[in-house]
Amino acid sequence: MNTTSTVDLIKSLVSTAQVIVVKKLSNNDRRWADGQQFGHQNGPYIPANIRRDAGFPDLIPRTDKPHILERELQTVWIRTGETKTSRLVHYSNKGPECHLTGVPKDEFA
């Protein structure tokens, strides 16, 4: 995608979206995409306040593993035009940790 169209797209989203979340990715948020040796979390960390304030759907406990709360949601990846079924997952036995998984690996590498 060229710079001009990216800027235009961002302007369009800012003018029409009810909520926009910008998260600066940490190495841990993206490094997993560079290979198995860097971990397997498969997606960025989503802080609890972002989940709450940005209108993410409520998480639902799994019946087989109630300590895992999750929710599937459709995500649109602007740069690739891809729509994916992603998963917001919180392992409650690991503290506040929640990740958005099922994301396009190439976008994080």
MARBA-3410 file (N, C-alpha, C, O; in Angstrom, 1 decimal):
109
0.9,-1.2,0.0,0.0,0.0,0.0,0.9,1.2,0.0,1.9,1.3,0.8 ~ 0.6,2.2,-0.8,1.5,3.4,-0.9,1.1,4.4,0.3,0.0,4.3,0.8 ~ 2.1,5.3,0.5,1.9,6.2,1.7,0.7,7.0,1.6,-0.1,7.2,2.5 ~ 0.4,7.6,0.4,-0.8,8.4,0.2,-2.1,7.7,0.5,-2.9,8.2,1.2 ~ -2.2,6.5,0.0,-3.4,5.8,0.2,-3.5,5.4,1.7,-4.7,5.3,2.3
-2.4,5.1,2.4,-2.4,4.8,3.8,-2.9,6.0,4.6,-3.7,5.8,5.5 ~ -2.4,7.1,4.3,-2.8,8.4,5.0,-4.3,8.6,4.8,-5.0,9.0,5.7 ~ -4.7,8.5,3.5,-6.1,8.7,3.2,-7.0,7.7,4.0,-8.1,8.1,4.5 ~ -6.6,6.5,4.1,-7.3,5.4,4.8,-7.4,5.8,6.3,-8.5,5.7,6.9 ~ -6.3,6.2,6.8,-6.3,6.6,8.3,-7.2,7.8,8.5,-8.0,7.8,9.4
-7.2,8.8,7.6,-8.1,9.9,7.7,-9.5,9.5,7.7,-10.4,10.0,8.4 ~ -9.8,8.6,6.8,-11.2,8.1,6.6,-11.7,7.4,7.9,-12.8,7.6,8.4 ~ -10.8,6.5,8.4,-11.2,5.8,9.6,-11.4,6.7,10.8,-12.3,6.5,11.6 ~ -10.5,7.7,10.9,-10.6,8.6,12.1,-11.9,9.4,12.0,-12.5,9.7,13.0 ~ -12.3,9.7,10.8,-13.5,10.5,10.6,-14.8,9.7,10.8,-15.9,10.3,11.0
-14.8,8.4,10.6,-16.0,7.6,10.6,-16.1,6.6,11.8,-17.2,6.2,12.2 ~ -15.0,6.2,12.4,-15.0,5.2,13.5,-15.5,5.8,14.8,-15.2,7.0,15.1 ~ -16.3,5.0,15.5,-16.7,5.5,16.9,-15.5,5.4,17.9,-15.4,6.3,18.7 ~ -14.7,4.4,17.7,-13.6,4.2,18.6,-12.4,3.7,17.8,-12.5,2.9,16.9 ~ -11.2,4.3,18.1,-10.0,3.9,17.4,-9.0,3.6,18.6,-8.8,4.4,19.5
-8.3,2.4,18.5,-7.3,2.1,19.4,-6.0,2.0,18.7,-5.9,1.4,17.7 ~ -5.0,2.7,19.3,-3.7,2.6,18.8,-2.8,2.0,19.8,-2.8,2.5,21.0 ~ -2.1,0.9,19.5,-1.2,0.3,20.4,0.2,0.1,19.8,0.3,-0.5,18.7 ~ 1.1,0.7,20.5,2.5,0.5,20.1,2.9,-0.9,20.4,2.8,-1.3,21.6 ~ 3.4,-1.6,19.5,3.7,-3.0,19.7,5.1,-3.2,20.4,6.0,-2.5,20.0
5.1,-4.0,21.4,6.3,-4.3,22.1,7.0,-5.4,21.3,6.3,-6.0,20.5 ~ 8.2,-5.8,21.6,8.9,-6.9,21.0,8.1,-8.2,21.2,7.9,-9.0,20.3 ~ 7.5,-8.3,22.4,6.8,-9.5,22.8,5.5,-9.6,22.0,5.0,-10.7,21.7 ~ 4.9,-8.5,21.6,3.7,-8.4,20.8,3.9,-9.0,19.4,3.0,-9.4,18.7 ~ 5.1,-8.9,18.9,5.4,-9.2,17.5,6.4,-10.2,17.2,6.5,-10.9,16.2
7.3,-10.4,18.2,8.5,-11.3,18.0,8.1,-12.7,17.7,8.9,-13.4,17.0 ~ 7.0,-13.2,18.2,6.6,-14.6,18.0,6.5,-14.9,16.5,6.6,-16.1,16.1 ~ 6.2,-13.9,15.7,6.0,-14.1,14.2,7.3,-14.4,13.5,7.3,-14.8,12.3 ~ 8.4,-14.1,14.2,9.7,-14.4,13.5,10.2,-15.8,13.6,11.3,-16.1,13.1 ~ 9.5,-16.7,14.3,9.9,-18.1,14.4,9.6,-18.7,15.8,9.4,-18.0,16.8
9.4,-20.0,15.8,9.1,-20.8,17.0,10.0,-20.5,18.2,9.6,-20.5,19.3 ~ 11.3,-20.2,17.8,12.3,-20.0,18.9,12.0,-18.7,19.7,12.5,-18.5,20.8 ~ 11.1,-17.9,19.2,10.7,-16.6,19.9,9.4,-16.7,20.7,8.9,-15.7,21.2 ~ 8.9,-17.9,20.7,7.6,-18.1,21.5,6.5,-18.4,20.6,6.6,-18.5,19.4 ~ 5.3,-18.6,21.2,4.2,-19.1,20.4,2.9,-18.4,20.8,1.8,-18.9,20.7
2.9,-17.2,21.4,1.7,-16.5,21.8,0.8,-16.2,20.7,-0.4,-16.0,20.9 ~ 1.3,-16.0,19.5,0.4,-15.8,18.3,-0.5,-14.6,18.4,-1.7,-14.7,18.0 ~ 0.0,-13.5,18.8,-0.8,-12.3,18.8,-0.4,-11.3,19.8,0.3,-11.6,20.8 ~ -0.9,-10.1,19.7,-0.5,-9.0,20.6,-1.3,-9.1,21.9,-2.4,-9.6,22.0 ~ -0.6,-8.6,23.0,-1.2,-8.5,24.3,-2.2,-7.3,24.2,-1.9,-6.3,23.6
-3.4,-7.5,24.8,-4.4,-6.5,24.8,-4.7,-6.2,26.3,-5.3,-7.0,27.0 ~ -4.3,-5.0,26.8,-4.5,-4.7,28.2,-6.0,-4.7,28.6,-6.8,-4.4,27.7 ~ -6.3,-4.9,29.8,-7.7,-5.0,30.3,-8.4,-3.7,30.1,-9.6,-3.7,29.7 ~ -7.7,-2.5,30.3,-8.4,-1.3,30.1,-8.8,-1.0,28.7,-9.8,-0.4,28.4 ~ -8.0,-1.5,27.7,-8.3,-1.4,26.3,-9.5,-2.2,26.0,-10.4,-1.8,25.3
-9.5,-3.5,26.5,-10.6,-4.4,26.2,-11.9,-3.7,26.7,-12.9,-3.8,26.0 ~ -11.9,-3.1,27.9,-13.0,-2.5,28.5,-13.5,-1.3,27.8,-14.6,-1.1,27.4 ~ -12.5,-0.4,27.6,-12.8,1.0,27.1,-13.1,1.0,25.6,-13.7,2.0,25.1 ~ -12.5,0.1,24.8,-12.6,0.1,23.4,-13.8,-0.7,22.8,-14.0,-0.8,21.6 ~ -14.6,-1.2,23.7,-15.8,-1.9,23.3,-15.6,-3.4,22.8,-16.4,-3.9,22.0
-14.5,-4.0,23.2,-14.3,-5.4,22.9,-15.5,-6.2,23.5,-16.0,-5.8,24.5 ~ -15.9,-7.3,22.9,-17.0,-8.1,23.5,-16.5,-8.8,24.8,-15.4,-9.0,25.0 ~ -17.5,-9.0,25.6,-17.2,-9.7,26.9,-16.7,-11.1,26.6,-17.1,-11.7,25.6 ~ -15.8,-11.6,27.4,-15.2,-12.9,27.2,-16.1,-13.9,27.9,-16.7,-13.6,28.9 ~ -16.1,-15.1,27.4,-16.9,-16.2,27.9,-16.1,-17.4,28.3,-15.2,-17.8,27.6
-16.3,-17.9,29.5,-15.5,-19.0,30.0,-15.7,-20.3,29.1,-16.9,-20.6,28.8 ~ -14.7,-21.0,28.8,-14.8,-22.3,28.1,-15.4,-23.3,29.1,-15.1,-23.3,30.3 ~ -16.3,-24.2,28.5,-16.9,-25.2,29.4,-15.9,-26.2,29.9,-16.0,-26.7,31.0 ~ -14.9,-26.6,29.0,-14.0,-27.6,29.3,-12.8,-27.1,30.2,-12.2,-27.9,30.9 ~ -12.5,-25.8,30.1,-11.4,-25.2,30.9,-11.9,-23.8,31.3,-11.6,-22.8,30.7
-12.7,-23.7,32.4,-13.3,-22.4,32.8,-12.3,-21.3,33.1,-12.7,-20.2,33.2 ~ -11.0,-21.7,33.3,-10.0,-20.6,33.6,-9.6,-19.9,32.3,-8.9,-18.8,32.4 ~ -10.0,-20.4,31.2,-9.8,-19.7,29.9,-11.1,-19.0,29.4,-12.1,-19.7,29.2 ~ -11.0,-17.7,29.3,-12.1,-16.9,28.9,-11.8,-16.5,27.5,-10.6,-16.0,27.2 ~ -12.7,-16.5,26.6,-12.4,-16.2,25.2,-13.6,-15.7,24.4,-14.8,-15.8,24.9
-13.3,-15.2,23.3,-14.4,-14.7,22.4,-13.9,-14.6,21.0,-12.8,-14.1,20.8 ~ -14.5,-15.2,20.0,-14.2,-15.0,18.6,-14.7,-13.7,18.1,-15.8,-13.3,18.5 ~ -13.9,-13.1,17.2,-14.4,-11.8,16.6,-13.8,-11.7,15.2,-12.7,-12.2,14.9 ~ -14.5,-11.0,14.4,-14.0,-10.8,13.0,-13.0,-9.6,13.0,-13.3,-8.6,13.6 ~ -11.8,-9.8,12.4,-10.9,-8.7,12.3,-10.6,-8.4,10.9,-10.5,-9.3,10.1
-10.4,-7.1,10.5,-10.1,-6.7,9.2,-8.7,-6.1,9.2,-8.4,-5.3,10.0 ~ -7.9,-6.7,8.3,-6.5,-6.2,8.3,-6.3,-5.3,7.1,-6.3,-5.8,5.9 ~ -6.2,-4.0,7.4,-6.3,-3.0,6.4,-5.3,-3.1,5.3,-5.6,-3.0,4.1 ~ -4.0,-3.4,5.7,-3.0,-3.5,4.7,-3.1,-4.6,3.7,-2.8,-4.4,2.5 ~ -3.7,-5.7,4.1,-3.8,-6.9,3.2,-5.2,-7.0,2.7,-5.4,-7.7,1.7
-6.2,-6.4,3.3,-7.6,-6.5,2.9,-8.2,-7.8,3.4,-9.3,-8.2,3.0 ~ -7.5,-8.5,4.3,-7.9,-9.8,4.8,-8.9,-9.6,5.9,-8.8,-8.7,6.7 ~ -9.9,-10.5,6.0,-10.8,-10.6,7.1,-10.5,-12.0,7.7,-10.5,-13.0,7.0 ~ -10.3,-12.0,9.0,-10.0,-13.2,9.7,-10.9,-13.4,10.9,-11.4,-12.4,11.5 ~ -11.1,-14.6,11.3,-11.7,-14.9,12.6,-10.6,-15.0,13.6,-9.8,-15.9,13.6
-10.6,-14.0,14.5,-9.5,-13.9,15.5,-10.2,-14.4,16.8,-11.4,-14.6,16.9 ~ -9.3,-14.5,17.8,-9.8,-14.9,19.1,-9.2,-14.0,20.2,-7.9,-13.9,20.2 ~ -10.0,-13.5,21.0,-9.5,-12.7,22.2,-9.5,-13.7,23.3,-10.6,-14.3,23.6 ~ -8.4,-14.0,23.9,-8.3,-15.0,24.9,-7.6,-14.5,26.2,-6.5,-13.9,26.1 ~ -8.2,-14.9,27.3,-7.6,-14.5,28.6,-7.4,-15.8,29.5,-8.4,-16.5,29.8
-6.2,-16.1,29.8,-5.9,-17.2,30.7,-5.9,-16.6,32.1,-4.9,-16.1,32.6 ~ -7.0,-16.8,32.8,-7.2,-16.1,34.1,-6.2,-16.6,35.2,-6.0,-15.9,36.1 ~ -5.6,-17.8,35.0,-4.6,-18.3,35.9,-3.3,-17.6,35.7,-2.3,-17.9,36.4 ~ -3.2,-16.7,34.7,-1.9,-16.1,34.4,-2.0,-14.6,34.6,-1.3,-13.8,34.0 ~ -2.9,-14.1,35.5,-3.1,-12.7,35.8,-3.9,-12.0,34.7,-4.8,-12.6,34.1
-3.6,-10.8,34.4,-4.4,-10.0,33.5,-4.1,-10.3,32.0,-4.7,-9.6,31.1 ~ -3.2,-11.2,31.7,-2.8,-11.5,30.4,-3.9,-11.8,29.4,-4.6,-12.8,29.7 ~ -4.0,-11.1,28.3,-5.0,-11.4,27.3,-4.4,-11.1,26.0,-3.7,-10.1,25.8 ~ -4.6,-12.0,25.0,-4.0,-11.8,23.7,-5.1,-11.9,22.6,-6.1,-12.6,22.7 ~ -4.8,-11.3,21.5,-5.6,-11.4,20.3,-4.9,-12.4,19.4,-3.8,-12.1,18.9
-5.4,-13.5,19.2,-4.8,-14.6,18.4,-5.5,-14.8,17.1,-6.6,-14.2,16.9 ~ -5.0,-15.6,16.2,-5.6,-15.8,14.9,-5.4,-14.6,14.0,-6.3,-14.2,13.3 ~ -4.2,-14.0,14.1,-3.9,-12.8,13.4,-2.9,-13.1,12.2,-2.3,-14.2,12.3 ~ -2.9,-12.4,11.2,-2.0,-12.7,10.1,-0.5,-12.5,10.5,0.0,-11.4,10.8 ~ 0.2,-13.7,10.6,1.6,-13.7,11.0,2.5,-12.7,10.2,3.3,-12.0,10.8
2.3,-12.6,8.9,3.2,-11.8,8.1,3.1,-10.3,8.5,4.0,-9.5,8.3 ~ 1.9,-9.9,9.1,1.7,-8.5,9.5,2.5,-8.2,10.7,2.7,-7.0,11.1 ~ 3.0,-9.2,11.5,3.7,-9.0,12.7,5.2,-9.3,12.6,6.0,-8.9,13.4 ~ 5.6,-10.0,11.5,7.0,-10.4,11.3,7.8,-9.2,11.0,9.0,-9.3,10.8
END
